[in-house]
Amino acid sequence: MSKKESGLKLLTRLFFRLLPAQIMLLVISAVNDIISSLFASNYIGAEAMSAVGLYAPINTFILAVSLIFVSGSQILCGKYMGRNEIENTQRIFSVNLLMVIGFSGITIAILLLGSLTELTRILAPDAVVREALNRYILGKLIGILPLLLGQQITAFLSLENRTKIATIASVVFMIINLALNFLFVSVLKMGEFGLALAPSAGMWIFLAIELQYYFSGKSMLKLSTTGVRIRDTWDIIKTGFPGAINNGYQAVRGFIINALIIQFVGSVGLSAFAASDSVLQIIWRIPGGMLAVSRMLMSISIGEEDRKSLADVMRIALFKCVPLMACISAVLIALAVPLTRLFFRDPTDPVYEMTIMAFRILPLCMPLSVICMQFSCYAQASGKHLLIHLLSLLDGLVCVAGFSAILIRPMGINGVYVSNICNGIICALVIVLYSWIVRKAFPRNIEQLMVIPDDFGVPEDARIDITVRNIDEVMTVSQQVIDFCHRRGIDGRTAYFSGLFLEEMAANVVEHGFNKDNKSHSVDIRVVHKNDDVILRIKDDCIPFDPAERQEFTDPKDRARGAGIRMVYKGAKDIKYQNILGLNVLTIRL
């Protein structure tokens, strides 16, 4: 395996180690939807299913705004962590939570007013359906604050590598949600209000479990109003808005699609679409989890100005994630009939066939959507505003709504399903066309397709990447670094200590980190010559270890123990350690 492939392997291991937790964390709202749909269709009736479908665009809009806070804060924190700026990370965390609390209060007030004053007539002209929707909204209001706060806390737990806490909270939520739905809907007959109240109550327990970590005093991030700046609010919104605007467009698209289905197919089509969507929303959490992991890794790579890692994240997305989604889509298509029978059992009912076709057509758009989502994520993190606004507008609104309006007349509800596939094809072509126009040449590799600026990071001759997999390779590190320094015209003393320090710290990782478990490990080393400084970065996926703790420790029985680490700390201009997403990252500046 080449060193380039080994570095990609370390990043791939990290990507798929983070992915299951991210998917689990995103699944909770989708599980809520499918549980609500099952109880609505089996215990209440068609009006309840319509209420679930009509509330979906409202929920999409709320989550779109929440995503502004999540993605904006996560990108900014990732960049600050990549630059070792912990105080800035702390400040963004505090501003984020204060913004979410304020937005939750405003949202609750507006929805409460709408349900009490019959403003929901705009969404549901039918009086019976409108009453069901109003009852459903009242139950949802109770869970808006914990839902939005829980999303933010979950994102920050991921940055602190504490996803196990959020995973436990997610599992508890799903169990409680199911139990309360049975109690409120099946036993107590609370109708649409009980249907919405169950997940709302569950979200409070979910949030309480997550917050325990922050109240324990063990967290790196803590809520504080000290040093909070109004400008931080704008920075979060400005950074998060381009990525979240897609969800805003999807909310508008939802209203348009619902109106088209009601006009040209009827409420039976809306029931079929809502039923299939409740299941597919769970599957959509898989590319959503991929997106969350990529957002963190890309942001950190941009903060570190690491061109290779930035491109490697996209390689993983295109060559690992897209094929994975294609396989999942094939399984969904094969299970179309049993999935339909979860909601509707009469094959002679028109809604039965409509739902089967939804499960056979809609999954085909998922692999294509992974491409669009990943490039939107990169565009957001890197500040390519034109590309992300273009993709958001096309993917979130224009393509699906436009093709649906054209195809629903001749194809019925199937026209809505097919429009999603057309959308994926158009967006993929736009990504290639964007690169072709900006670069004035057809893209022939990942970096060209991403249009990574030539001046991003440092030139190839100003950096060297080394991968260490065993102690024998450690012995060659020193000379490689010294030779690199000499080629760059760096003085002999700095060159010697650069090689010596890296050899010492890499050997420490191999000797003490590789043997702590039975897993395969490697050490990624990067040496950069920038602004007359030599910057050494050592990254490994072993257990968390801050060498600063070792350099302060002296063993009376073995005074030589830790001497190498103390030498490095004494001779370096600056040393910073972080554990980022489960990786030990040590940055040494000479």
C-alpha positions in Angstrom: 0.0 0.0 0.0 1.4 3.4 -1.0 1.7 6.2 1.6 -1.0 8.1 -0.3 -3.4 5.1 0.0 -2.5 4.6 3.7 -3.4 8.2 4.5 -6.8 7.7 2.7 -7.3 4.5 4.6 -6.9 6.3 8.0 -9.5 8.9 6.8 -11.8 6.2 5.5 -11.7 4.3 8.8 -12.5 7.6 10.6 -15.4 8.3 8.2 -17.1 5.0 8.7 -16.4 4.9 12.4 -18.3 8.2 12.8 -21.0 7.3 10.3 -23.2 4.8 12.3 -23.6 7.2 15.2 -24.4 10.1 12.9 -27.1 8.0 11.1 -28.6 6.9 14.4 -28.7 10.5 15.6 -30.6 11.6 12.5 -32.9 8.6 12.5 -34.9 9.7 15.6 -37.1 12.2 13.7 -37.7 9.8 10.9 -38.6 7.0 13.3 -41.0 9.5 14.9 -42.6 10.0 11.5 -43.1 6.3 10.7 -44.4 5.5 14.2 -46.8 8.5 13.8 -47.9 7.2 10.4 -48.4 3.7 11.6 -50.5 4.7 14.6 -52.4 7.3 12.5 -53.3 4.9 9.8 -54.1 1.9 12.0 -55.7 3.6 15.1 -57.2 7.0 14.1 -57.9 7.2 10.4 -57.3 9.0 7.1 -57.7 12.5 8.6 -54.8 11.8 11.0 -52.6 10.7 8.1 -53.5 13.8 6.2 -52.6 15.9 9.3 -49.2 14.2 9.4 -48.6 14.9 5.7 -49.8 18.5 6.0 -47.6 19.2 9.0 -44.5 17.8 7.2 -43.6 21.0 5.3 -44.0 23.0 8.6 -41.6 20.6 10.3 -39.2 20.8 7.3 -39.1 24.6 7.6 -38.4 24.5 11.4 -35.6 21.9 10.8 -34.3 24.1 8.0 -33.8 27.0 10.3 -32.3 24.7 13.0 -29.9 23.4 10.3 -28.7 26.9 9.8 -27.6 26.9 13.4 -26.2 23.3 13.3 -24.2 23.6 10.1 -23.0 27.1 10.6 -21.8 26.4 14.1 -20.3 23.0 13.1 -18.4 24.5 10.2 -17.1 27.4 12.2 -16.1 25.1 15.2 -14.5 22.7 12.8 -12.3 25.4 11.3 -11.4 26.8 14.7 -10.5 23.4 16.0 -8.4 22.8 12.9 -6.5 26.0 13.8 -6.3 25.1 17.5 -8.5 28.1 18.5 -10.4 26.6 21.4 -11.7 29.9 22.8 -13.4 30.7 19.5 -15.0 27.2 19.5 -16.3 27.8 23.0 -17.8 31.1 22.1 -19.6 29.8 19.0 -21.1 27.0 21.2 -22.6 29.5 23.6 -24.0 31.8 20.9 -25.6 28.8 19.1 -27.6 27.6 22.1 -28.8 31.1 22.9 -30.0 31.6 19.3 -31.9 28.3 19.3 -33.7 29.1 22.6 -34.9 32.4 21.1 -36.0 30.8 17.8 -37.9 28.1 19.6 -40.0 30.6 21.6 -40.9 32.5 18.4 -41.9 29.4 16.6 -44.1 28.1 19.4 -45.9 31.4 19.6 -46.6 31.6 15.8 -47.9 28.0 15.6 -50.0 28.4 18.7 -51.6 31.5 17.2 -52.2 29.7 13.9 -53.9 26.7 15.4 -56.2 28.8 17.7 -57.2 31.3 15.1 -57.9 28.9 12.2 -55.1 30.3 10.1 -54.5 26.6 9.2 -57.4 27.0 6.8 -54.7 28.0 4.2 -53.2 24.5 4.4 -56.4 22.5 5.0 -59.6 23.9 3.4 -61.5 20.8 4.6 -62.9 21.4 8.1 -62.5 17.9 9.4 -58.9 17.7 8.2 -58.2 21.2 9.6 -59.4 20.2 13.0 -57.2 17.2 13.0 -54.2 19.3 11.9 -54.9 21.8 14.7 -54.9 19.1 17.3 -51.7 17.6 15.9 -50.0 21.0 16.0 -50.9 21.6 19.7 -49.2 18.3 20.6 -46.1 19.2 18.5 -45.6 22.6 20.2 -44.6 20.9 23.5 -41.6 19.2 21.8 -40.2 22.0 19.7 -37.7 23.4 22.2 -36.1 20.0 23.1 -36.1 19.0 19.4 -34.1 22.0 18.3 -31.8 22.1 21.4 -31.3 18.3 21.0 -30.1 18.8 17.4 -27.5 21.4 18.4 -26.2 19.4 21.4 -26.0 16.3 19.3 -23.7 18.1 16.8 -21.4 19.4 19.5 -21.3 16.0 21.2 -20.0 14.7 17.8 -17.2 17.3 17.8 -16.2 16.2 21.3 -16.3 12.6 20.2 -19.1 11.8 22.7 -21.5 10.3 20.2 -22.2 7.3 22.5 -24.2 9.7 24.8 -26.3 10.9 21.9 -26.8 7.3 20.6 -28.0 6.2 24.0 -30.4 9.1 24.1 -31.7 8.2 20.6 -32.4 4.6 21.6 -34.2 5.7 24.8 -36.2 8.2 22.8 -37.4 5.6 20.2 -38.5 3.2 23.0 -40.4 5.9 24.9 -41.9 7.3 21.7 -43.3 3.9 20.8 -44.6 3.2 24.3 -46.3 6.7 24.7 -47.9 6.4 21.2 -49.4 3.1 22.3 -50.6 4.7 25.6 -51.9 8.0 24.2 -53.4 6.8 20.9 -54.4 3.1 21.4 -55.3 3.1 25.1 -56.3 6.6 26.0 -57.8 7.5 22.6 -56.3 11.0 22.5 -56.3 11.1 18.7 -54.1 13.5 16.8 -53.1 15.4 19.9 -51.8 12.2 21.6 -50.1 11.2 18.3 -48.0 14.4 18.4 -47.6 14.5 22.2 -45.8 11.2 22.4 -42.7 12.2 20.5 -42.8 15.6 22.1 -42.6 14.1 25.6 -39.9 11.7 24.4 -37.8 14.6 23.1 -37.6 16.1 26.6 -36.1 12.9 27.9 -33.7 12.7 25.0 -32.5 16.2 25.8 -32.1 15.5 29.5 -29.8 12.5 28.8 -27.6 14.6 26.5 -27.4 17.5 28.9 -26.1 15.4 31.7 -22.7 15.4 30.0 -22.5 19.2 30.0 -23.7 19.5 33.6 -21.1 17.0 34.7 -18.3 19.5 34.1 -16.3 17.0 31.9 -17.2 18.7 28.6 -14.7 20.9 26.7 -17.5 23.2 25.7 -19.6 25.1 28.3 -22.4 27.6 28.0 -21.3 31.1 29.0 -22.4 34.6 28.0 -18.9 36.0 28.7 -17.3 37.2 25.5 -20.4 36.6 23.4 -20.6 38.9 20.4 -23.5 39.9 18.1 -21.2 39.4 15.2 -21.0 35.7 16.1 -24.7 35.4 15.4 -24.3 36.8 12.0 -21.3 34.5 11.3 -23.3 31.4 12.2 -26.3 32.4 10.1 -24.1 33.5 7.1 -22.1 30.2 7.2 -25.1 28.0 7.8 -27.7 29.6 5.6 -26.4 28.5 2.2 -26.6 24.8 3.2 -29.8 25.0 5.1 -31.6 27.0 2.4 -32.1 23.7 0.6 -34.4 22.6 3.5 -36.3 25.9 3.2 -36.8 25.2 -0.5 -38.0 21.7 0.3 -40.6 23.2 2.7 -41.9 25.3 -0.2 -41.7 22.3 -2.5 -43.7 20.3 0.0 -46.6 22.8 -0.1 -46.5 22.8 -3.9 -46.3 19.0 -4.2 -49.2 18.6 -1.7 -51.3 21.0 -3.7 -50.5 19.2 -7.0 -51.4 15.8 -5.5 -54.7 17.0 -4.0 -55.7 18.7 -7.3 -54.7 16.0 -9.8 -54.8 12.8 -7.7 -56.8 13.4 -4.6 -56.3 12.7 -0.9 -55.6 9.1 -1.7 -52.4 10.2 -3.5 -51.4 12.3 -0.5 -51.9 9.3 1.8 -49.7 7.1 -0.4 -47.0 9.7 -0.6 -47.1 10.4 3.1 -46.9 6.6 3.9 -43.9 5.9 1.6 -42.2 9.1 2.7 -42.4 8.2 6.4 -40.4 5.0 5.6 -38.0 6.6 3.1 -37.2 9.4 5.6 -35.4 6.8 7.7 -33.3 5.7 4.8 -32.6 9.3 3.9 -30.8 9.6 7.2 -28.0 7.4 5.8 -26.9 10.1 3.2 -27.7 12.6 5.9 -25.2 10.9 8.2 -22.7 10.9 5.4 -23.3 14.6 5.0 -22.8 15.3 8.7 -19.5 13.4 8.8 -18.2 15.1 5.6 -19.2 18.5 7.0 -17.0 17.9 10.1 -14.1 16.5 8.2 -14.1 19.1 5.4 -14.3 21.9 7.9 -11.4 20.7 9.9 -9.4 20.1 6.7 -10.1 23.6 5.6 -9.1 24.9 9.0 -5.8 22.9 8.7 -5.4 24.0 5.0 -5.0 20.3 4.2 -5.7 20.0 0.5 -5.1 16.3 0.3 -7.5 15.4 3.2 -10.2 17.7 1.7 -10.1 15.9 -1.6 -9.9 12.5 0.2 -13.2 13.2 2.0 -14.9 13.7 -1.4 -13.2 10.5 -2.8 -14.8 8.6 0.1 -18.2 10.1 -0.6 -18.1 9.3 -4.3 -16.4 6.0 -4.4 -17.7 4.5 -1.1 -20.9 6.2 -0.2 -22.6 6.3 -3.6 -22.2 2.6 -4.3 -23.4 1.9 -0.7 -26.6 3.9 -1.4 -27.1 2.1 -4.7 -27.2 -1.2 -2.8 -29.6 0.1 -0.2 -31.9 1.4 -3.0 -32.0 -2.0 -4.6 -33.1 -3.6 -1.3 -35.9 -1.0 -0.9 -37.2 -1.7 -4.4 -37.2 -5.5 -3.7 -39.2 -4.9 -0.5 -41.8 -2.6 -2.0 -44.7 -4.9 -1.4 -44.0 -5.8 2.3 -43.2 -2.1 3.1 -46.6 -1.1 1.5 -48.4 -3.7 3.6 -47.2 -1.9 6.8 -49.8 0.8 6.0 -52.3 -0.6 3.5 -53.4 -4.2 3.1 -56.2 -4.1 0.5 -54.6 -4.7 -3.0 -57.8 -3.4 -4.6 -57.6 0.0 -2.9 -55.9 2.6 -5.3 -53.7 3.8 -2.5 -52.1 0.3 -2.3 -50.7 0.4 -5.8 -49.7 4.0 -5.5 -47.6 3.2 -2.4 -45.9 0.2 -4.1 -44.9 2.4 -7.0 -43.4 5.0 -4.6 -41.2 2.3 -3.1 -40.2 1.1 -6.6 -39.3 4.5 -8.1 -38.2 6.9 -5.3 -35.2 4.9 -4.1 -33.6 5.3 -7.6 -32.8 9.0 -6.8 -30.9 8.3 -3.6 -27.4 7.5 -5.1 -27.6 10.6 -7.2 -28.7 12.7 -4.2 -25.5 11.7 -2.3 -23.5 13.4 -5.0 -25.5 16.6 -4.8 -25.5 16.6 -1.0 -21.7 16.1 -0.8 -20.9 18.9 -3.2 -23.3 21.2 -1.5 -21.5 20.5 1.8 -18.1 21.2 0.2 -19.4 24.4 -1.4 -20.8 25.6 2.0 -17.7 24.8 3.9 -15.4 26.4 1.3 -17.5 29.5 0.6 -18.5 28.7 -3.0 -21.8 30.6 -2.7 -22.8 30.5 -6.3 -22.6 26.7 -6.5 -24.4 26.0 -3.3 -27.3 28.5 -4.0 -27.6 27.0 -7.5 -27.7 23.4 -6.2 -30.1 24.3 -3.4 -32.5 26.0 -5.7 -32.5 23.2 -8.2 -32.5 20.3 -5.8 -34.7 21.8 -3.2 -37.4 23.3 -5.4 -37.2 23.9 -9.1 -36.5 20.5 -10.5 -38.8 18.4 -8.4 -41.7 20.9 -8.4 -41.2 21.7 -12.1 -41.0 18.1 -13.3 -43.9 17.2 -11.1 -46.1 19.9 -12.5 -45.3 18.7 -16.0 -45.5 14.9 -15.4 -48.4 14.6 -12.9 -51.0 15.1 -15.6 -49.9 12.3 -18.0 -48.4 10.0 -15.3 -50.5 10.7 -12.2 -48.7 10.2 -8.8 -45.9 8.4 -10.6 -45.0 11.7 -12.2 -44.1 13.1 -8.8 -41.9 10.0 -8.1 -40.1 10.2 -11.4 -39.4 13.9 -11.0 -37.1 13.1 -8.1 -34.9 11.0 -10.4 -34.8 13.8 -13.0 -33.7 16.1 -10.2 -30.7 14.0 -9.3 -29.5 13.7 -12.9 -29.8 17.5 -13.5 -27.9 18.3 -10.3 -25.1 15.9 -11.2 -24.7 17.5 -14.6 -24.7 21.0 -13.1 -21.8 20.0 -10.8 -19.7 18.9 -13.8 -20.8 22.0 -15.8 -19.9 24.4 -13.0 -16.3 23.0 -12.8 -16.0 23.1 -16.6 -17.1 26.7 -16.8 -15.0 28.0 -13.8 -11.8 26.1 -14.8 -12.4 26.5 -18.6 -11.5 22.9 -19.0 -13.3 19.6 -18.5 -12.5 18.2 -15.0 -10.3 15.1 -15.0 -9.9 14.4 -11.3 -11.5 15.0 -8.0 -9.6 18.2 -7.2 -10.5 19.7 -10.5 -14.2 18.7 -10.1 -14.2 20.3 -6.7 -12.5 23.4 -8.1 -10.1 23.6 -5.2 -8.2 26.9 -5.5 -4.6 26.7 -6.6 -3.6 28.9 -3.6 -5.4 26.8 -1.0 -3.0 25.4 1.6 0.7 25.4 0.6 2.3 24.2 -2.7 3.2 20.6 -3.0 6.9 21.4 -2.8 6.3 23.2 0.6 4.9 20.2 2.3 5.7 16.5 2.8 3.3 13.7 3.9 4.6 10.6 5.7 2.6 7.6 6.9 4.1 5.4 9.7 2.7 2.0 10.3 5.4 0.3 12.4 8.5 1.1 14.4 10.8 0.3 11.5 9.2 3.1 9.4 9.7 5.5 12.3 13.5 5.2 11.9 13.3 6.7 8.4 11.2 9.7 9.4 14.0 11.9 10.7 16.1 11.7 7.5 13.1 12.3 5.3 12.2 15.5 7.2 15.8 16.7 7.3 16.1 16.2 3.5 12.8 18.1 3.0 14.1 21.0 5.1 17.4 21.2 3.2 15.5 21.3 -0.1 13.5 24.3 1.3 16.7 26.1 2.3 15.9 25.8 6.1 18.9 26.2 8.4 20.6 23.1 9.6 19.7 23.4 13.3 16.0 23.7 12.6 16.2 20.9 10.1 17.9 18.6 12.6 15.4 19.3 15.4 12.4 19.0 13.0 13.5 15.4 12.2 14.4 14.6 15.8 11.2 15.9 17.2 9.0 14.0 14.7 10.9 10.8 15.2 10.6 11.1 19.0 6.8 11.8 18.9 6.0 9.2 16.2 7.9 6.6 18.1 6.0 7.4 21.2 2.7 6.9 19.4 3.8 3.5 17.9 5.3 2.2 21.1 2.5 3.3 23.5 -0.6 3.7 21.3 -0.5 0.9 18.8 -0.5 -1.8 21.6 -3.4 -0.5 23.6 -6.0 -2.5 21.6 -6.2 -5.1 18.9 -7.0 -2.7 16.1 -4.8 -1.7 13.1 -3.3 1.8 13.5 -1.2 4.3 11.5 0.3 7.7 12.1 -0.2 10.5 9.6 2.6 13.0 9.6 2.6 16.3 7.7 5.5 18.8 7.6 4.8 22.2 6.2 7.1 25.1 5.5 5.1 28.3 5.8 6.0 31.9 6.7 9.6 30.9 7.7 8.1 28.4 10.2 8.3 24.6 10.1 5.0 23.2 11.2 4.9 19.5 12.2 1.5 17.8 12.5 1.1 14.3 13.9 -2.3 12.6 13.6 -3.2 9.1 14.8 -6.3 7.1 15.7 -5.1 5.6 18.9 -6.6 6.1 22.3 -6.7 9.8 23.4 -3.3 10.9 24.8 -2.1 14.4 25.5 1.8 14.4 25.6 1.7 17.5 27.8 0.6 15.3 30.6 3.6 13.0 30.1 6.1 15.8 29.9 5.1 17.1 33.3 5.5 13.6 34.9 8.8 12.5 36.3 9.3 9.0 37.6 11.9 9.0 40.5 12.8 5.4 39.6 13.4 6.2 35.9 14.3 9.8 35.3 14.8 9.1 31.6 11.2 8.2 31.2 9.4 11.0 29.2 12.7 12.7 28.6 12.1 12.8 24.8 8.7 14.5 25.2 10.2 17.0 27.6 12.9 17.8 25.1 10.4 18.5 22.4 8.3 20.8 24.6 11.4 22.6 25.6 12.8 23.1 22.1 9.6 23.9 20.1 8.3 27.4 19.6 4.7 26.2 20.2 2.9 22.9 20.8 -0.8 22.3 20.7 -2.8 19.1 21.2 -6.4 18.3 20.4 -8.5 15.2 20.2 -10.7 15.9 17.2 -13.4 13.4 16.3 -11.4 10.6 18.0 -8.1 11.5 16.4 -5.1 12.7 18.4 -3.7 15.8 16.6 -0.4 17.2 17.8 0.9 20.4 16.1 4.5 21.5 16.7 5.8 24.8 15.4 9.5 25.5 15.1 
